[in-house]
């Protein structure tokens, strides 16, 4: 989609690695300037930044703990100060969780909900006022197939990502009339550094058997779905959830 995002500024949270890094790189290839977000991995953010620059685009890396609403607001302010505006937000930052429900400590539950759901609330709340003022904008939230089907021993993660889909639909209803599109992407298992343990486990082999395509996804394939939703090619998409999941869930 060369040139599909020309002139746009795209903020991608959690873009120091994995799906977020691929989204940032592909957004740059599509002509966007990219605000790269990371929490602790400055080195990873610099690698992503280099990919953005190698694509011939402008980028800048910003650090923030998005669980803290004030830091999320500061992230958006810094991106706007650097680039002049933020046209699109991709909420990708997140953390997986696997373990028996009865062994989840309340603090661990809260941590997953805060990073996988509340952080998206904070960033959406921070970026929407400027989008409303301009009468245009685009938000893509990264959800998960687990939010749609439910999988044993993923209660916190599945609940948080289901919340992301609900947030997506509610914001699309509220802000669509103001020129802002909000959609989600719900990948299946995607081969990233964060999922290596799962992919190589018995549980990973079980999940693979659920995929009619016979393989897991790659981060660049998920990123392609995000770029589509950021582009004008998806102008009629509001409140939708795209499912790059190798057939593991067919709504």
C-alpha positions as CSV (number, residue, x, y, z in Angstrom):
1,X,0.0,0.0,0.0
2,X,2.7,2.4,-1.0
3,X,1.6,6.0,-0.4
4,X,-1.6,5.0,1.3
5,X,-0.7,6.9,4.4
6,X,1.2,9.7,2.8
7,X,1.2,12.8,4.9
8,X,-0.2,11.1,8.0
9,X,1.3,10.9,11.5
10,X,0.8,7.5,13.1
11,X,1.4,6.8,16.8
12,X,2.0,3.1,17.5
13,X,2.1,2.0,21.1
14,X,4.4,-1.0,22.1
15,X,6.3,-0.6,18.8
16,X,9.8,-1.7,20.0
17,X,9.2,-5.3,18.9
18,X,6.7,-7.8,17.5
19,X,3.5,-6.6,15.8
20,X,4.0,-3.0,16.9
21,X,7.4,-2.8,15.2
22,X,5.9,-4.3,12.0
23,X,3.0,-1.8,12.1
24,X,5.5,1.1,12.5
25,X,7.7,-0.1,9.7
26,X,4.8,-0.7,7.3
27,X,3.2,2.6,8.2
28,X,6.5,4.3,7.2
29,X,6.6,2.3,3.9
30,X,3.1,3.6,3.3
31,X,4.3,7.2,3.6
32,X,3.5,8.0,7.3
33,X,5.6,9.7,9.8
34,X,5.7,7.4,12.8
35,X,5.7,8.1,16.6
36,X,7.3,5.0,18.2
37,X,6.3,4.2,21.7
38,X,8.2,2.0,24.2
39,X,8.1,1.5,27.9
40,X,11.5,0.0,28.8
41,X,13.1,-1.3,25.6
42,X,15.0,1.8,24.3
43,X,17.2,-0.4,22.2
44,X,14.2,-2.1,20.5
45,X,12.6,1.3,19.9
46,X,15.8,2.5,18.2
47,X,15.8,-0.6,15.9
48,X,12.2,0.2,14.9
49,X,13.2,3.8,14.4
50,X,16.0,2.8,12.0
51,X,13.5,0.7,10.0
52,X,11.2,3.7,9.7
53,X,14.1,5.8,8.5
54,X,15.3,3.1,6.1
55,X,11.8,3.3,4.6
56,X,12.5,6.9,3.8
57,X,10.2,8.4,6.5
58,X,10.5,10.5,9.6
59,X,10.1,9.0,13.1
60,X,10.8,9.6,16.7
61,X,10.8,7.3,19.8
62,X,9.0,8.2,23.0
63,X,9.0,6.4,26.4
64,X,5.9,6.1,28.6
65,X,4.2,3.8,31.0
66,X,0.7,3.8,29.6
67,X,-0.8,2.3,32.8
68,X,-0.3,5.8,34.1
69,X,-2.9,8.1,32.5
70,X,-0.6,11.2,33.0
71,X,2.2,9.5,31.1
72,X,-0.2,8.5,28.3
73,X,-1.3,12.2,28.0
74,X,2.3,13.3,28.0
75,X,3.1,10.8,25.2
76,X,0.4,12.2,23.0
77,X,1.4,15.8,23.8
78,X,5.1,15.0,23.0
79,X,4.1,13.4,19.7
80,X,1.9,16.4,18.7
81,X,4.7,18.8,19.7
82,X,7.2,16.9,17.6
83,X,5.1,16.1,14.5
84,X,2.4,18.8,14.7
85,X,-0.5,16.4,15.1
86,X,-1.4,12.7,15.4
87,X,-3.7,11.5,12.6
88,X,-3.9,7.9,13.7
89,X,-3.3,5.8,16.9
90,X,-2.6,2.1,17.0
91,X,-3.1,0.6,20.5
92,X,-0.8,-2.3,20.4
93,X,1.0,-2.3,23.8
94,X,0.0,-5.4,25.8
95,X,0.9,-8.4,27.9
96,X,-0.1,-12.0,27.7
97,X,-1.3,-14.2,30.6
98,X,-1.5,-17.9,30.9
99,X,-2.4,-19.8,34.1
100,X,-5.2,-21.4,36.0
101,X,-8.0,-19.0,36.9
102,X,-7.9,-20.0,40.6
103,X,-4.2,-19.2,40.8
104,X,-4.5,-15.7,39.4
105,X,-3.6,-13.2,42.1
106,X,-5.8,-10.0,42.2
107,X,-2.7,-7.9,41.6
108,X,-1.8,-10.0,38.5
109,X,-5.4,-9.7,37.2
110,X,-5.2,-5.9,37.7
111,X,-1.9,-5.7,35.9
112,X,-3.2,-7.4,32.8
113,X,-6.4,-5.4,32.7
114,X,-4.5,-2.2,33.2
115,X,-2.0,-2.8,30.4
116,X,-4.2,-4.6,27.9
117,X,-7.4,-2.5,28.4
118,X,-7.0,0.6,30.6
119,X,-3.9,1.7,28.7
120,X,-6.0,1.9,25.5
121,X,-8.5,4.0,27.4
122,X,-5.8,6.4,28.5
123,X,-4.3,6.8,25.0
124,X,-7.7,7.1,23.3
125,X,-8.8,9.7,25.9
126,X,-5.5,11.6,25.3
127,X,-5.6,11.6,21.5
128,X,-9.3,12.1,20.8
129,X,-9.7,15.8,21.6
130,X,-7.3,16.8,18.9
131,X,-8.9,14.5,16.4
132,X,-12.4,15.9,17.3
133,X,-11.0,19.4,16.8
134,X,-9.8,18.5,13.3
135,X,-12.9,16.5,12.4
136,X,-10.8,13.5,11.4
137,X,-8.8,10.6,12.9
138,X,-8.3,6.9,13.0
139,X,-7.8,4.5,15.9
140,X,-7.0,0.8,15.5
141,X,-6.9,-1.3,18.7
142,X,-5.2,-4.7,18.8
143,X,-7.4,-7.3,20.4
144,X,-7.1,-11.1,20.2
145,X,-8.9,-14.2,19.0
146,X,-9.0,-15.2,22.6
147,X,-11.4,-12.4,23.3
148,X,-13.8,-14.0,20.8
149,X,-13.6,-17.7,21.6
150,X,-12.4,-17.9,25.2
151,X,-9.5,-20.2,26.0
152,X,-9.0,-22.0,29.3
153,X,-6.3,-20.5,31.6
154,X,-6.3,-17.1,29.8
155,X,-9.1,-15.4,31.8
156,X,-7.4,-12.1,32.5
157,X,-6.1,-11.7,29.0
158,X,-9.3,-12.8,27.3
159,X,-11.4,-10.5,29.5
160,X,-9.1,-7.5,28.8
161,X,-9.1,-8.1,25.0
162,X,-12.9,-8.6,25.0
163,X,-13.0,-5.2,26.7
164,X,-10.9,-3.8,23.9
165,X,-13.4,-4.9,21.3
166,X,-16.3,-3.4,23.4
167,X,-14.3,-0.2,23.7
168,X,-13.7,-0.1,19.9
169,X,-17.4,-0.5,19.2
170,X,-18.5,2.1,21.7
171,X,-16.0,4.7,20.5
172,X,-16.9,4.0,16.8
173,X,-20.5,4.8,17.7
174,X,-19.7,7.9,19.6
175,X,-17.0,9.4,17.4
176,X,-17.9,8.2,13.9
177,X,-20.3,11.1,13.4
178,X,-17.3,13.4,14.2
179,X,-15.2,12.0,11.4
180,X,-13.2,9.5,13.4
181,X,-13.0,5.8,12.6
182,X,-12.3,3.3,15.3
183,X,-11.7,-0.4,14.5
184,X,-9.9,-3.4,15.9
185,X,-7.7,-6.3,14.7
186,X,-7.9,-9.6,16.5
187,X,-5.0,-11.9,15.6
188,X,-4.7,-15.5,16.4
189,X,-1.4,-16.8,17.7
190,X,1.3,-14.8,16.0
191,X,5.0,-15.8,15.9
192,X,6.7,-13.1,17.9
193,X,9.3,-13.0,20.7
194,X,6.5,-12.8,23.2
195,X,4.8,-16.0,22.0
196,X,7.9,-18.3,21.5
197,X,7.2,-20.3,24.6
198,X,3.6,-20.9,23.6
199,X,4.4,-21.8,20.0
200,X,6.8,-24.4,21.1
201,X,4.6,-25.9,23.8
202,X,2.0,-28.6,23.8
203,X,-0.7,-25.9,24.1
204,X,0.8,-24.3,21.0
205,X,0.6,-27.5,19.1
206,X,-3.1,-27.9,20.2
207,X,-3.9,-24.4,19.0
208,X,-2.2,-25.1,15.7
209,X,-4.6,-27.9,15.1
210,X,-7.4,-25.4,15.3
211,X,-5.9,-23.4,12.4
212,X,-7.3,-24.6,9.0
213,X,-4.4,-22.8,7.3
214,X,-2.0,-25.1,9.1
215,X,0.3,-22.4,10.5
216,X,0.4,-19.5,12.8
217,X,0.5,-15.9,11.7
218,X,3.5,-13.7,11.2
219,X,3.6,-10.1,12.6
220,X,3.9,-8.5,9.2
221,X,0.7,-10.2,8.2
222,X,-1.2,-8.7,11.2
223,X,0.4,-5.4,10.4
224,X,-1.0,-5.5,6.9
225,X,-4.5,-5.7,8.4
226,X,-3.7,-2.6,10.5
227,X,-2.4,-0.6,7.6
228,X,-5.6,-1.4,5.6
229,X,-7.7,0.0,8.5
230,X,-5.5,3.1,8.7
231,X,-5.9,3.7,5.0
232,X,-8.8,5.2,2.9
233,X,-9.4,1.8,1.4
234,X,-11.3,1.0,4.6
235,X,-13.4,4.2,4.6
236,X,-16.6,2.3,5.4
237,X,-15.2,0.3,8.3
238,X,-16.3,1.5,11.7
239,X,-16.5,-0.6,14.8
240,X,-15.3,-3.6,13.0
241,X,-12.9,-6.3,14.1
242,X,-10.7,-7.9,11.4
243,X,-9.5,-11.4,12.1
244,X,-6.1,-12.4,10.7
245,X,-6.1,-15.7,12.6
246,X,-5.4,-18.5,10.0
247,X,-9.1,-19.5,10.3
248,X,-9.0,-20.2,14.0
249,X,-12.1,-18.2,14.5
250,X,-14.8,-17.6,11.8
251,X,-17.5,-15.1,13.0
